[in-house]
Amino acid sequence: MSTPDAPRPPGMLHVRFRATDGTPVSAGQFEQLLRLLAQFTPVIEALPPDAALADVRGALRYFDRDAAGIAELIRLRALVWHGVRCTIGIAANPLLARMAAQGAAPGEIRTVPDEPGAVTAFLDRRPASALHGVGPATARTLSAYGLDSVGRIAAAPPATLQRILGAKTGRVVHERARGIDPTPVVPNAAARSTGAEHRFAHDELDPARRRRALLSLADDLGARLRGSGQVARALTLTVRYADRSTTTRTRRLDGPTAHGPALTEAAYALHAALGLQRARVRSVALRAEDLCRAELAARQLSFDPSDDKAHRIEAAVDRARARFGADAVHPAATLHRGTPRAQS
């Protein structure tokens, strides 16, 4: 029988899904895979478009297996039932599980033991950008002070990091560099969000082209939301880089909306805040979060004639698309773009 001071066995799974041929899973497959995870635990946080967090600590005794054993069952069932390959990271918290999955080979299950020495060895030589929440701009700031690895960040005095990054960010980065992440897995429903992704033909360095892709995605999201009678309260941007790492940021909207210009403005703000500069971007994805029915959402009245005109134009565009097809009308700035890959 374990003592109160005994460490709890790792029970946090970060699962990434990929088709056996290496292509992304579809929106329908993603929902099916979330239902597969629900066979093992109800504590599942969907991370669209292709990942999820699952807390299986409550299932260990029921299945009479450790987390690695449950992960193996998930991997086999996903492969046999859905033709999907799972890469799974296992650790004591979401941060370490996510990093374990990112460093694993496709289809591999990798575990970070819940022991201080093992956690330190796992993190020590990784670059600062490997920490979830440390984007390219923050990583460059840390590197300018010689803090270019997780081990060096962990060894730095917390007060130093707070002076460099600010009080809150400095404290969070120092904790994460030591493998501390108290963030719980928050169960959510995939149906409460909808998203779209644009994959560039080549790793994209031009911020103007990334903005055009975001404009197209925001326009597509807005049209789909209006078509389904929904509005979004938040918008999430996910940027995937050439090295397969990702950065995800979420912004609460000023009010529930399906208005394309409002979604575009939020997307541009999220992109600008990342300070990517010369980052090699493989894809960008937008996800409208915390959806609700449009008729149930309060709308802030505006006496700005230009705002009213923009909504009338948008309604006319929706009617044209309904009559002539979704590709009938697009924002002029998106000409000569690739077609976004939509996911719901």
ABEGO torsion letter per residue (X at the ends): XBBAABBBBBABBBBBBBBAAGBBBBAAAAAAAAAAAAAABABBBBBOAABBBBBAAAAAAAAGBBAAAAAAAAAAAAAAAAGBBBBBBBBABAAAAAAAAAABBBGBBBBBBBBAAAAAAAAAABBAAABBGBBAAAAAAAAAAGBABAAAAAABBAAAAAAAAEAAAAAAAAAAAAGBBABBBBBBBAAABBBBBBBBABBBABAAAAAAAAAAAAAAAAAAAAAAGBBBABBBBBBBBAAGBBBBBBBBBABBBABAAAAAAAAAAAAAAAGAEABBBABBBBBBBGBBBAAABBBBBBABAAAAAAAAAAAAAAAAAAAAEAAABBBAAABGBBBBBBBX
